[in-house]
């Protein structure tokens, strides 16, 4: 079974930058959407950003203008460039890939991002 592996997390000071990456362990066809979610301590998981197969991007209001989602179609690799990080961006970040035919949802195990004030 294909697994998603996130990398690039860690500790950063407020105002700093960080790039997350997500790579599948195998091939995934018929991708509909690739997304990043995050879950802060004591809160529900929320959508941070998504990008469709047609490169339409969607961002949560809290990260617009600071985060950029991108993808490498050849490798099905997903990226999240995070700039001007704030302490409230702290949490576990999860990669998600949704495909069709059959419709399947893949999730990474999550990677911790900590922004210190």
DSSP file (Angstrom, degrees, kcal/mol; ACC not computed):
  #  RESIDUE AA STRUCTURE BP1 BP2  ACC     N-H-->O    O-->H-N    N-H-->O    O-->H-N    TCO  KAPPA ALPHA  PHI   PSI    X-CA   Y-CA   Z-CA
    1    1 A X              0   0    0      0, 0.0     2,-0.2     0, 0.0    24,-0.0   0.000 360.0 360.0 360.0 136.1    0.0    0.0    0.0
    2    2 A X        -     0   0    0     25,-0.1     2,-0.3    22,-0.1    22,-0.0  -0.432 360.0-163.0 -68.8 135.8    1.3    3.4   -0.9
    3    3 A X        -     0   0    0     -2,-0.2    22,-2.7   103,-0.1     2,-0.5  -0.891  13.9-132.7-118.3 151.8    2.3    5.6    2.0
    4    4 A X  E     -Ab  24 108A   0    103,-0.6   105,-0.7    -2,-0.3     2,-0.6  -0.888  18.4-160.0-103.7 133.1    2.9    9.4    2.1
    5    5 A X  E     -A   23   0A   0     18,-2.4    18,-2.1    -2,-0.5     2,-0.3  -0.947   2.8-159.4-119.7 117.0    6.0   10.6    3.8
    6    6 A X  E     +A   22   0A   0     -2,-0.6     2,-0.3    16,-0.2    16,-0.2  -0.638  15.9 170.9 -90.7 150.8    6.3   14.2    5.0
    7    7 A X  E     +A   21   0A   0     14,-2.2    14,-2.5    -2,-0.3   104,-0.1  -0.973  42.2  61.1-150.1 163.0    9.6   15.9    5.7
    8    8 A X        +     0   0    0     -2,-0.3    11,-0.3     1,-0.2    -1,-0.1   0.401  66.6 127.6 103.2  -1.9   11.0   19.3    6.5
    9    9 A X        +     0   0    0     12,-0.1     2,-0.3     9,-0.1   104,-0.2  -0.052  21.8 104.7 -77.2-175.5    9.3   20.1    9.8
   10   10 A X  E     -e  113   0B   0    102,-1.4   104,-2.9   101,-0.1     2,-0.4  -0.986  67.7 -29.9 144.7-152.9   11.0   21.2   13.0
   11   11 A X  E     +e  114   0B   0     -2,-0.3     2,-0.3   102,-0.2   104,-0.2  -0.868  53.6 164.8-108.8 135.2   11.5   24.3   15.2
   12   12 A X  E     -e  115   0B   0    102,-2.5   104,-2.5    -2,-0.4     2,-0.2  -0.988  34.5-111.3-145.4 151.4   11.6   27.8   13.8
   13   13 A X  E >   -e  116   0B   0     -2,-0.3     3,-2.2   102,-0.2    72,-0.2  -0.496  49.1 -84.3 -80.3 153.8   11.4   31.3   15.2
   14   14 A X  T 3  S+     0   0    0    102,-2.6    72,-0.2     1,-0.3    -1,-0.1  -0.298 118.9  29.6 -55.7 137.2    8.5   33.5   14.5
   15   15 A X  T 3  S+     0   0    0     70,-3.2    69,-0.6     1,-0.3    -1,-0.3   0.267  99.8 115.5  92.8 -11.2    9.0   35.4   11.3
   16   16 A X    <   -     0   0    0     -3,-2.2    69,-2.3    69,-0.2     2,-0.3  -0.106  59.0-120.8 -83.5-176.4   11.0   32.5    9.8
   17   17 A X        +     0   0    0     66,-0.2     2,-0.3    67,-0.2    66,-0.2  -0.878  23.9 175.9-128.0 157.8   10.4   30.2    6.9
   18   18 A X  E     - C   0  82A   0     64,-2.3    64,-3.2    -2,-0.3     2,-0.5  -0.974  17.1-146.0-158.7 146.3   10.1   26.5    6.4
   19   19 A X  E     - C   0  81A   0     -2,-0.3     2,-0.3   -11,-0.3    62,-0.2  -0.979  11.4-159.5-121.3 127.0    9.3   24.2    3.5
   20   20 A X  E     - C   0  80A   0     60,-2.5    60,-2.2    -2,-0.5     2,-0.3  -0.776   7.6-164.2 -98.8 147.6    7.4   20.9    4.0
   21   21 A X  E     -AC   7  79A   0    -14,-2.5   -14,-2.2    -2,-0.3     2,-0.4  -0.943   6.8-166.6-128.9 153.1    7.6   18.1    1.4
   22   22 A X  E     +AC   6  78A   0     56,-2.2    56,-2.6    -2,-0.3     2,-0.4  -0.968   9.2 177.7-142.1 123.1    5.4   15.1    0.9
   23   23 A X  E     -A    5   0A   0    -18,-2.1   -18,-2.4    -2,-0.4     2,-0.2  -0.986  24.3-129.4-128.5 135.3    6.4   12.2   -1.3
   24   24 A X  E     -A    4   0A   0     -2,-0.4   -20,-0.2    51,-0.4     4,-0.1  -0.503  14.4-133.3 -78.6 151.9    4.5    8.9   -1.9
   25   25 A X  S    S+     0   0    0    -22,-2.7     2,-0.2    -2,-0.2    -1,-0.1   0.624  87.4   9.2 -79.0 -12.5    6.3    5.6   -1.5
   26   26 A X  S    S-     0   0    0    -23,-0.3     2,-0.2     0, 0.0    -2,-0.1  -0.830 100.4 -57.2-149.9-171.9    4.8    4.5   -4.8
   27   27 A X        -     0   0    0     -2,-0.2     2,-0.4   -25,-0.0   -25,-0.1  -0.543  39.7-169.0 -80.5 138.7    2.8    5.6   -7.9
   28   28 A X        -     0   0    0     -2,-0.2     3,-0.3    -4,-0.1     2,-0.2  -0.987   9.5-165.6-126.8 121.0   -0.6    7.2   -7.5
   29   29 A X        +     0   0    0     -2,-0.4    71,-0.2     1,-0.2     0, 0.0  -0.580  61.8  27.5-102.0 166.0   -2.7    7.7  -10.6
   30   30 A X  S    S-     0   0    0     -2,-0.2    70,-2.4     1,-0.2     2,-0.2   0.873  75.5-172.0  55.4  43.8   -5.8    9.8  -11.2
   31   31 A X  E     +F   99   0B   0     -3,-0.3    68,-0.3    68,-0.2    -1,-0.2  -0.479  16.1 179.2 -69.6 133.1   -5.0   12.3   -8.6
   32   32 A X  E     -     0   0B   0     66,-3.5    21,-1.6     1,-0.4     2,-0.3   0.853  65.0  -1.5 -95.4 -53.3   -7.8   14.8   -7.9
   33   33 A X  E     -FG  98  52B   0     65,-1.4    65,-2.8    19,-0.2     2,-0.4  -0.996  51.3-156.9-144.8 143.9   -6.4   17.0   -5.2
   34   34 A X  E     +FG  97  51B   0     17,-2.6    17,-2.5    -2,-0.3     2,-0.3  -0.986  29.8 174.7-119.7 134.1   -3.2   17.2   -3.1
   35   35 A X  E     -FG  96  50B   0     61,-3.0    61,-2.4    -2,-0.4     2,-0.4  -0.916  31.1-139.6-141.1 159.3   -3.6   19.0    0.2
   36   36 A X  E     -FG  95  49B   0     13,-2.9    12,-3.0    -2,-0.3    13,-1.7  -0.988  23.8-179.6-117.1 132.8   -1.9   20.0    3.5
   37   37 A X  E     -FG  94  47B   0     57,-2.8    57,-2.8    -2,-0.4     2,-0.3  -0.821   6.9-160.3-119.1 163.5   -3.9   19.9    6.7
   38   38 A X  E     -FG  93  46B   0      8,-2.4     8,-3.0    -2,-0.3     2,-0.4  -0.991   8.6-158.5-144.0 156.2   -2.7   20.8   10.2
   39   39 A X  E     -F   92   0B   0     53,-2.2    53,-2.3    -2,-0.3     2,-0.2  -0.946  10.4-157.2-137.5 115.1   -3.8   20.1   13.7
   40   40 A X    >   -     0   0    0      4,-0.5     3,-2.4    -2,-0.4    51,-0.2  -0.524  45.0 -76.0 -84.1 156.7   -2.9   22.3   16.6
   41   41 A X  T 3  S+     0   0    0      1,-0.3    -1,-0.1    -2,-0.2     3,-0.1  -0.298 118.9   5.2 -54.8 127.5   -2.9   20.9   20.2
   42   42 A X  T 3  S+     0   0    0      1,-0.3    -1,-0.3    -3,-0.1     2,-0.3   0.536 114.4  99.9  77.2   6.6   -6.4   20.6   21.4
   43   43 A X  S <  S-     0   0    0     -3,-2.4    -1,-0.3     1,-0.0     2,-0.1  -0.789  75.5 -99.2-122.8 166.3   -8.0   21.6   18.1
   44   44 A X        -     0   0    0     -2,-0.3    -4,-0.5     1,-0.1     2,-0.2  -0.431  47.2 -92.4 -79.5 157.0   -9.5   19.9   15.2
   45   45 A X        -     0   0    0     -6,-0.2     2,-0.3    -2,-0.1    -6,-0.2  -0.467  49.8-168.7 -66.9 138.3   -7.6   19.1   12.0
   46   46 A X  E     -G   38   0B   0     -8,-3.0    -8,-2.4    -2,-0.2     2,-0.3  -0.948  26.2-104.7-133.2 152.2   -8.1   21.9    9.4
   47   47 A X  E     +G   37   0B   0     -2,-0.3   -10,-0.3   -10,-0.2     3,-0.1  -0.589  32.0 176.7 -74.3 130.7   -7.3   22.4    5.8
   48   48 A X  E     -     0   0B   0    -12,-3.0    12,-2.5     1,-0.4     2,-0.3   0.830  63.2 -22.5 -98.0 -50.3   -4.3   24.6    5.2
   49   49 A X  E     -GH  36  59B   0    -13,-1.7   -13,-2.9    10,-0.2    -1,-0.4  -0.987  55.2-166.6-161.4 152.4   -4.0   24.5    1.4
   50   50 A X  E     -GH  35  58B   0      8,-2.3     8,-2.3    -2,-0.3     2,-0.4  -0.979   4.1-162.8-143.2 156.4   -4.9   22.4   -1.5
   51   51 A X  E     -GH  34  57B   0    -17,-2.5   -17,-2.6    -2,-0.3     6,-0.2  -0.990  14.7-145.2-141.8 131.5   -4.0   22.1   -5.2
   52   52 A X  E >   -G   33   0B   0      4,-2.0     3,-2.0    -2,-0.4   -19,-0.2  -0.303  35.0 -98.8 -89.7 174.9   -5.9   20.3   -7.9
   53   53 A X  T 3  S+     0   0    0    -21,-1.6   -20,-0.1     1,-0.3    -1,-0.1   0.762 127.7  54.7 -63.7 -23.4   -4.7   18.4  -10.9
   54   54 A X  T 3  S-     0   0    0    -22,-0.3    -1,-0.3     2,-0.1     3,-0.1   0.265 121.8-109.8 -92.1  10.9   -5.5   21.6  -12.9
   55   55 A X    <   +     0   0    0     -3,-2.0     2,-0.5     1,-0.3    -2,-0.1   0.710  63.9 154.5  68.2  23.6   -3.3   23.6  -10.5
   56   56 A X        -     0   0    0      2,-0.0    -4,-2.0     1,-0.0     2,-0.3  -0.729  30.3-152.2 -78.8 129.0   -6.1   25.5   -8.9
   57   57 A X  E     -H   51   0B   0     -2,-0.5     2,-0.4    -6,-0.2    -6,-0.2  -0.805  15.4-172.7-109.2 145.0   -5.0   26.5   -5.4
   58   58 A X  E     -H   50   0B   0     -8,-2.3    -8,-2.3    -2,-0.3     2,-0.3  -1.000   6.5-171.3-135.7 136.1   -7.0   27.1   -2.3
   59   59 A X  E     -H   49   0B   0     -2,-0.4   -10,-0.2   -10,-0.2     2,-0.2  -0.946  28.0-112.0-129.0 147.4   -5.7   28.5    1.0
   60   60 A X    >>  -     0   0    0    -12,-2.5     3,-1.7    -2,-0.3     4,-1.0  -0.494  35.8-117.1 -67.3 146.7   -7.1   28.9    4.5
   61   61 A X  G >4 S+     0   0    0      1,-0.3     3,-0.6     2,-0.2    -1,-0.1   0.856 111.9  62.5 -55.1 -36.5   -7.6   32.6    5.3
   62   62 A X  G 34 S+     0   0    0      1,-0.2    -1,-0.3     3,-0.0   -14,-0.1   0.697 112.4  34.3 -66.7 -18.6   -5.1   32.4    8.1
   63   63 A X  G X> S+     0   0    0     -3,-1.7     3,-2.3   -15,-0.2     4,-2.2   0.465  82.1 128.2-116.7  -3.3   -2.3   31.5    5.8
   64   64 A X  T << S+     0   0    0     -4,-1.0     4,-0.1    -3,-0.6    -3,-0.0  -0.288  80.8  15.4 -57.9 134.4   -3.1   33.5    2.6
   65   65 A X  T 34 S+     0   0    0      2,-0.4    -1,-0.3     1,-0.1     3,-0.1   0.285 125.8  59.8  85.4 -11.2   -0.2   35.6    1.4
   66   66 A X  T <4 S+     0   0    0     -3,-2.3    17,-1.9     1,-0.2     2,-0.3   0.704  97.1  53.2-115.6 -35.0    2.3   33.6    3.6
   67   67 A X  E  <  -D   82   0A   0     -4,-2.2    -2,-0.4    15,-0.2     2,-0.4  -0.785  59.1-165.3-107.9 148.2    2.1   30.0    2.5
   68   68 A X  E     -D   81   0A   0     13,-2.4    13,-3.0    -2,-0.3     2,-0.4  -0.989   5.6-156.7-133.6 125.9    2.5   28.6   -1.0
   69   69 A X  E     +D   80   0A   0     -2,-0.4     2,-0.3    11,-0.2    11,-0.2  -0.815  21.6 164.0 -99.8 140.5    1.5   25.1   -2.1
   70   70 A X  E     -D   79   0A   0      9,-1.7     9,-2.9    -2,-0.4     2,-0.3  -0.954  17.9-152.5-148.8 166.6    3.1   23.5   -5.1
   71   71 A X  E     -D   78   0A   0     -2,-0.3     2,-0.7     7,-0.2     7,-0.2  -0.988  16.4-140.6-144.6 151.7    3.5   20.1   -6.7
   72   72 A X  E >>> -D   77   0A   0      5,-2.8     5,-1.6    -2,-0.3     4,-1.1  -0.935  18.1-167.0-110.3 104.2    5.8   18.2   -8.9
   73   73 A X  T 345S+     0   0    0     -2,-0.7     3,-0.2     1,-0.2    -1,-0.1   0.850  82.5  60.5 -64.1 -35.2    3.6   16.2  -11.2
   74   74 A X  T 345S+     0   0    0      1,-0.2    -1,-0.2    -3,-0.1    -2,-0.0   0.850 121.8  24.0 -62.2 -33.5    6.3   13.9  -12.5
   75   75 A X  T <45S-     0   0    0     -3,-0.7   -51,-0.4     2,-0.1    -1,-0.2   0.380 100.5-125.6-111.6   1.4    7.1   12.7   -8.9
   76   76 A X  T  <5 +     0   0    0     -4,-1.1   -52,-0.4     1,-0.2     2,-0.4   0.853  57.8 155.7  52.9  35.4    3.6   13.3   -7.3
   77   77 A X  E   < - D   0  72A   0     -5,-1.6    -5,-2.8   -54,-0.1     2,-0.4  -0.763  30.2-153.6 -97.1 139.7    5.5   15.3   -4.7
   78   78 A X  E     -CD  22  71A   0    -56,-2.6   -56,-2.2    -2,-0.4     2,-0.3  -0.878   9.7-168.7-115.3 143.5    3.8   18.0   -2.8
   79   79 A X  E     -CD  21  70A   0     -9,-2.9    -9,-1.7    -2,-0.4     2,-0.4  -0.921  13.3-163.6-129.8 154.6    5.4   21.1   -1.2
   80   80 A X  E     -CD  20  69A   0    -60,-2.2   -60,-2.5    -2,-0.3     2,-0.6  -0.884   8.7-161.6-138.5 108.5    4.3   23.8    1.3
   81   81 A X  E     -CD  19  68A   0    -13,-3.0   -13,-2.4    -2,-0.4     2,-0.5  -0.800  12.3-166.6 -88.6 121.0    6.5   26.9    1.5
   82   82 A X  E     +CD  18  67A   0    -64,-3.2   -64,-2.3    -2,-0.6     2,-0.3  -0.943   9.8 175.2-116.8 119.4    5.7   28.7    4.7
   83   83 A X        +     0   0    0    -17,-1.9   -66,-0.2    -2,-0.5   -67,-0.2  -0.775  60.3  21.9-116.9 162.8    6.9   32.3    5.2
   84   84 A X  S    S-     0   0    0    -69,-0.6    -1,-0.2    -2,-0.3   -67,-0.2   0.903  85.0-159.1  49.3  48.7    6.4   34.8    8.0
   85   85 A X        -     0   0    0    -69,-2.3   -70,-3.2    -3,-0.2     2,-0.3  -0.248   8.2-158.8 -64.8 145.6    5.6   32.0   10.4
   86   86 A X    >   -     0   0    0    -72,-0.2     3,-2.4    -3,-0.1     4,-0.2  -0.851  31.8-110.3-121.2 156.0    3.6   32.7   13.5
   87   87 A X  G >  S+     0   0    0     -2,-0.3     3,-1.7     1,-0.3    28,-0.4   0.838 117.2  63.8 -55.0 -31.9    3.3   30.8   16.8
   88   88 A X  G 3  S+     0   0    0      1,-0.3    -1,-0.3   -48,-0.0   -48,-0.0   0.561  88.3  69.9 -72.7  -5.4   -0.3   30.0   15.9
   89   89 A X  G <  S+     0   0    0     -3,-2.4    -1,-0.3    26,-0.0    -2,-0.2   0.502  74.4 119.0 -83.4  -4.7    1.0   28.0   12.9
   90   90 A X    <   +     0   0    0     -3,-1.7     2,-0.3    -4,-0.2    24,-0.2  -0.345  40.9  86.1 -62.4 138.3    2.4   25.5   15.4
   91   91 A X  E    S- I   0 113B   0     22,-2.6    22,-2.7   -51,-0.2     2,-0.5  -0.940  80.7 -57.1 160.7-177.9    0.9   22.0   14.9
   92   92 A X  E     -FI  39 112B   0    -53,-2.3   -53,-2.2    -2,-0.3     2,-0.5  -0.834  48.6-149.3 -91.9 129.1    1.2   18.7   13.2
   93   93 A X  E     -FI  38 111B   0     18,-3.3    18,-2.0    -2,-0.5     2,-0.4  -0.863  11.4-162.5-105.2 132.1    1.0   19.0    9.4
   94   94 A X  E     -F   37   0B   0    -57,-2.8   -57,-2.8    -2,-0.5     2,-0.3  -0.920  11.2-141.0-119.6 136.6   -0.5   16.2    7.3
   95   95 A X  E     -F   36   0B   0     -2,-0.4    13,-2.2   -59,-0.2     2,-0.4  -0.743  21.7-171.7 -91.1 141.9   -0.2   15.5    3.6
   96   96 A X  E     -FJ  35 107B   0    -61,-2.4   -61,-3.0    -2,-0.3     2,-0.4  -1.000  11.1-171.5-137.8 136.4   -3.3   14.2    1.8
   97   97 A X  E     -FJ  34 106B   0      9,-1.9     9,-3.0    -2,-0.4     2,-0.5  -0.995   5.9-164.7-127.5 127.1   -3.8   12.9   -1.7
   98   98 A X  E     +FJ  33 105B   0    -65,-2.8   -66,-3.5    -2,-0.4   -65,-1.4  -0.942  14.0 178.2-110.2 127.8   -7.3   12.2   -3.1
   99   99 A X  E   > -FJ  31 104B   0      5,-2.5     5,-1.5    -2,-0.5     2,-0.3  -0.854  16.8-137.4-125.2 163.1   -7.6   10.1   -6.2
  100  100 A X  T   5 +     0   0    0    -70,-2.4     3,-0.2    -2,-0.3   -71,-0.1  -0.768  66.3  61.7-113.6 163.0  -10.4    8.7   -8.4
  101  101 A X  T   5S+     0   0    0     -2,-0.3    -1,-0.2     2,-0.0     2,-0.1   0.938 130.6  19.9  54.8  66.1  -11.1    5.4  -10.1
  102  102 A X  T   5S-     0   0    0     -3,-0.2     2,-0.7   -72,-0.0    -3,-0.1   0.611 108.3-129.4 -82.1 163.1  -11.1    4.0   -7.4
  103  103 A X  T   5 +     0   0    0     -3,-0.2     2,-0.3    -2,-0.1    -3,-0.2  -0.654  41.5 165.1 -78.3 116.4  -11.7    6.9   -5.1
  104  104 A X  E   < -J   99   0B   0     -5,-1.5    -5,-2.5    -2,-0.7     2,-0.5  -0.970  30.0-147.2-136.4 149.5   -9.1    6.7   -2.4
  105  105 A X  E     -J   98   0B   0     -2,-0.3     2,-0.4    -7,-0.2    -7,-0.2  -0.971  14.9-165.1-118.6 119.7   -7.8    9.0    0.3
  106  106 A X  E     -J   97   0B   0     -9,-3.0    -9,-1.9    -2,-0.5     2,-0.4  -0.874   5.7-171.1-107.4 140.0   -4.2    8.8    1.3
  107  107 A X  E     -J   96   0B   0     -2,-0.4  -103,-0.6   -11,-0.2   -11,-0.2  -0.979  15.7-137.1-129.1 142.2   -2.8   10.4    4.5
  108  108 A X  B     -b    4   0A   0    -13,-2.2  -103,-0.2    -2,-0.4     3,-0.1  -0.394  30.9-111.2 -81.9 171.9    0.7   10.9    5.8
  109  109 A X        -     0   0    0   -105,-0.7  -104,-0.1     1,-0.2    -1,-0.1   0.654  61.5-112.2 -79.4 -14.8    1.6   10.3    9.4
  110  110 A X        -     0   0    0    -15,-0.1     2,-0.4   -18,-0.0   -16,-0.2   0.032  21.2-127.5  99.2 150.9    2.1   14.0   10.0
  111  111 A X  E     - I   0  93B   0    -18,-2.0   -18,-3.3    -3,-0.1     2,-0.3  -0.999  23.5-117.0-138.1 139.8    5.1   16.1   10.8
  112  112 A X  E     - I   0  92B   0     -2,-0.4  -102,-1.4   -20,-0.2     2,-0.4  -0.566  24.1-173.5 -84.0 135.4    5.5   18.6   13.7
  113  113 A X  E     -eI  10  91B   0    -22,-2.7   -22,-2.6    -2,-0.3     2,-0.5  -0.996   4.7-174.0-123.7 123.8    6.0   22.3   13.1
  114  114 A X  E     -e   11   0B   0   -104,-2.9  -102,-2.5    -2,-0.4     2,-0.6  -0.978   6.1-167.1-123.1 124.0    6.8   24.4   16.1
  115  115 A X  E     -e   12   0B   0     -2,-0.5     2,-0.3   -28,-0.4  -102,-0.2  -0.939  12.3-153.7-112.2 116.7    7.0   28.2   15.8
  116  116 A X  E      e   13   0B   0   -104,-2.5  -102,-2.6    -2,-0.6   -29,-0.1  -0.639 360.0 360.0 -92.2 147.1    8.6   29.9   18.8
  117  117 A X              0   0    0     -2,-0.3    -1,-0.1  -104,-0.2  -104,-0.1   0.447 360.0 360.0 -89.4 360.0    7.8   33.5   19.8
